[in-house]
Amino acid sequence: APDAATLGLPARYREADFAHFWKWWNNAQASGVRALLDRVSDLEEWLSRPEDEVGPIPSREDLARLLQALRKRPEHGIRPAGADSLAQWATAGKHKFRHGWELWWIHGPAQSGRSTLGAAALRTWTERTGRGGSFVSVRTLSQSIKDVYHDVRSYQNQAFQSVRDLVEPLQEKPLLVLDDWDRMDSDIRVAQALAQLLDHRYSEELPTVLTAAGSPEARELRENHPLTRLEDLSLLKRLEGAERVEMVPALRPWIDRMERS
């Protein structure tokens, strides 16, 4: 399997793996664990009530599976929502993708561990398969693409690379992690290059992981975002169809939905 440097992992994430991530996450959530687990009985009661009382519960089957898993291992309710599925996919290749393309979207606030989790998935997947991959900062890649268009006197693109030189090597990576997707530069040419990259990987069915602060829907709602300006509805729909990992304890979104109902 490729080593961390070959995968392009920054020094901070070179030792990332799922075991270390779970340990760090459990420590970070320790103060709120009891309060979350105390609400499990409320969720079970909510799920058992007739729909005409509580209204429709979206993804009811997902909640039922989570509650069943909690009876065996309570930590499933504390881990980030969807992270167990990501780990199972990276470790054993087992996951049913609803939209065909192996696309993951990891989102959460700053310092929530989304980049670490993406790096752990990359290392684990490449170790299991023996195939290559790459961890790419979207912010850095955006700047490199912009530098292609700068006047030569700026000396930002001393190797005289084209956009093709920058993007083509990423198109065929067996696994690609695009970190901080929401920090893409606002230049429409950057959006066009990154959209082309995702289009190619979709066509070739190559697994891809994106990390961002918000969900795919939040990306579309931002006014004047370059991806929205491309008016590429197919790309936006693919992003919305990604498998989600939300960097909050898995029980938290369900408790919030229950309290709103």
HUMO-V951773 format. One record per residue. N is the residue number from 1. SS is DSSP state (H for helix, E for strand, L for the rest). NEAR is the number of other ideal C-beta (glycine too) atoms within 8 Angstrom. Layout:
# HUMO-V951773
n: <N;N>
ss: <SS;SS>
near: <NEAR;NEAR>
This chain:
# HUMO-V951773
n: <1;2;3;4;5;6;7;8;9;10;11;12;13;14;15;16;17;18;19;20;21;22;23;24;25;26;27;28;29;30;31;32;33;34;35;36;37;38;39;40;41;42;43;44;45;46;47;48;49;50;51;52;53;54;55;56;57;58;59;60;61;62;63;64;65;66;67;68;69;70;71;72;73;74;75;76;77;78;79;80;81;82;83;84;85;86;87;88;89;90;91;92;93;94;95;96;97;98;99;100;101;102;103;104;105;106;107;108;109;110;111;112;113;114;115;116;117;118;119;120;121;122;123;124;125;126;127;128;129;130;131;132;133;134;135;136;137;138;139;140;141;142;143;144;145;146;147;148;149;150;151;152;153;154;155;156;157;158;159;160;161;162;163;164;165;166;167;168;169;170;171;172;173;174;175;176;177;178;179;180;181;182;183;184;185;186;187;188;189;190;191;192;193;194;195;196;197;198;199;200;201;202;203;204;205;206;207;208;209;210;211;212;213;214;215;216;217;218;219;220;221;222;223;224;225;226;227;228;229;230;231;232;233;234;235;236;237;238;239;240;241;242;243;244;245;246;247;248;249;250;251;252;253;254;255;256;257;258;259;260;261>
ss: <L;L;L;L;L;L;L;L;L;L;H;H;H;L;L;L;L;H;H;H;H;H;H;H;H;H;H;H;H;H;H;H;H;H;H;H;H;L;L;H;H;H;H;H;H;H;H;H;L;L;H;H;H;H;L;L;L;L;L;H;H;H;H;H;H;H;H;H;H;H;H;H;L;H;H;H;H;L;L;E;E;L;H;H;H;H;H;H;H;H;H;H;L;L;L;L;L;L;L;L;L;L;E;E;E;E;E;L;L;L;L;L;L;H;H;H;H;H;H;H;H;H;H;H;H;H;H;H;H;L;L;L;L;E;E;E;E;H;H;H;H;H;H;H;H;H;H;H;L;L;L;H;H;H;L;L;L;L;L;L;L;L;H;H;H;H;H;H;H;H;H;L;L;L;E;E;E;E;E;L;H;H;H;L;L;L;L;H;H;H;H;H;H;H;H;H;H;H;H;H;H;H;H;L;L;L;E;E;E;E;E;E;L;L;L;H;H;H;H;H;H;L;L;L;L;H;H;H;H;L;L;L;H;H;H;H;H;H;H;H;L;L;E;E;E;E;E;E;E;H;H;H;H;H;H;H;H;H;H;H;L>
near: <7;7;6;9;7;7;14;8;13;8;5;4;12;10;6;12;9;10;6;10;13;10;8;10;12;10;7;7;10;7;4;8;9;6;7;13;11;7;10;11;7;9;14;9;8;11;11;5;8;5;8;3;6;8;6;4;12;5;6;8;6;7;12;9;8;13;12;8;10;11;5;5;6;7;8;11;13;14;12;14;12;11;11;10;10;14;12;10;14;12;9;6;7;5;8;3;9;5;8;4;10;9;16;15;14;14;13;11;6;4;4;8;13;13;10;11;17;14;14;15;15;16;13;13;13;16;8;11;9;6;7;10;14;11;14;12;9;13;10;8;11;14;9;11;16;12;10;11;6;9;4;6;4;8;6;6;12;5;4;5;8;7;9;6;8;14;13;8;8;11;10;8;11;10;15;13;16;11;11;10;11;8;7;13;10;8;10;9;10;14;13;9;12;14;12;9;11;11;9;9;11;10;6;8;7;11;10;14;14;13;15;13;7;7;10;10;7;8;16;11;6;8;5;6;10;12;13;12;9;11;5;8;6;6;12;13;8;13;12;9;9;12;12;10;16;11;12;10;12;16;14;10;10;11;12;8;10;10;6;5;8>
